[in-house]
Amino acid sequence: MFSIRNNMKLYLKIYFSSEGASTMDIIKKAEKVGLSPNVGDYDFEIDIASPEEYTEVTEKIHKMLKGTKCMYKVTTHK
């Protein structure tokens, strides 16, 4: 397994498709699952504190984007 210490952030980068969901639809979905818009290299961020929370958040992201024709990348930083 892996170890996550307090004060970790999960960052989400989304790759949109002109054939898929609109940018505003994705932003609304992301905010509903607790992701905050981010300016810079990543589109959204969320605080995480444990491996269990990491798993929960990544599952929510996957379900949120299913069927939108968007691809995504998840990164964590301390």
C-alpha positions as CSV (number, residue, x, y, z in Angstrom):
1,M,0.0,0.0,0.0
2,F,1.1,3.6,0.3
3,S,1.2,6.2,3.1
4,I,-0.5,9.6,3.1
5,R,0.3,12.2,5.7
6,N,-1.9,15.0,6.8
7,N,-2.0,18.1,4.6
8,M,-1.9,16.2,1.4
9,K,-3.6,17.6,-1.7
10,L,-5.0,15.7,-4.6
11,Y,-4.8,17.6,-7.9
12,L,-7.0,16.8,-10.9
13,K,-6.1,17.6,-14.5
14,I,-8.9,17.1,-17.0
15,Y,-8.5,16.7,-20.8
16,F,-11.7,17.7,-22.5
17,S,-13.1,16.5,-25.8
18,S,-15.1,18.6,-28.2
19,E,-17.3,15.5,-28.6
20,G,-18.0,15.2,-24.8
21,A,-19.5,17.2,-21.9
22,S,-19.1,20.9,-21.8
23,T,-16.5,22.6,-19.5
24,M,-19.2,24.1,-17.3
25,D,-21.0,20.8,-16.9
26,I,-17.7,19.2,-15.6
27,I,-17.0,22.2,-13.3
28,K,-20.5,21.8,-11.7
29,K,-20.0,18.0,-11.3
30,A,-16.5,18.5,-9.8
31,E,-17.8,21.0,-7.3
32,K,-20.6,18.6,-6.2
33,V,-18.1,16.0,-5.2
34,G,-16.0,18.5,-3.2
35,L,-13.3,19.5,-5.7
36,S,-12.3,23.2,-5.8
37,P,-11.3,24.9,-9.1
38,N,-7.6,25.6,-9.2
39,V,-5.6,28.0,-11.3
40,G,-2.3,26.7,-12.8
41,D,-1.2,23.3,-14.0
42,Y,-4.2,21.5,-12.5
43,D,-7.9,22.2,-12.9
44,F,-9.1,21.1,-9.5
45,E,-7.8,20.2,-6.0
46,I,-9.1,18.6,-2.8
47,D,-7.5,18.0,0.6
48,I,-7.0,14.4,1.6
49,A,-5.9,12.9,4.9
50,S,-5.8,9.1,4.5
51,P,-5.4,6.3,2.0
52,E,-9.1,5.6,2.5
53,E,-10.0,9.1,1.6
54,Y,-7.7,9.0,-1.4
55,T,-9.6,5.9,-2.6
56,E,-13.0,7.5,-2.0
57,V,-12.1,10.7,-3.9
58,T,-10.5,8.8,-6.9
59,E,-13.6,6.6,-7.1
60,K,-15.9,9.7,-7.1
61,I,-13.7,11.3,-9.8
62,H,-13.9,8.2,-12.0
63,K,-17.7,8.0,-11.6
64,M,-18.1,11.7,-12.2
65,L,-16.3,11.6,-15.5
66,K,-17.7,8.3,-16.8
67,G,-19.5,9.0,-20.0
68,T,-18.3,12.5,-20.5
69,K,-15.5,11.6,-23.0
70,C,-13.0,13.4,-20.8
71,M,-9.7,11.9,-19.8
72,Y,-8.0,12.8,-16.5
73,K,-4.8,12.7,-14.5
74,V,-4.6,12.6,-10.7
75,T,-1.5,13.8,-8.8
76,T,-0.9,14.2,-5.1
77,H,1.5,16.6,-3.3
78,K,2.3,17.2,0.3
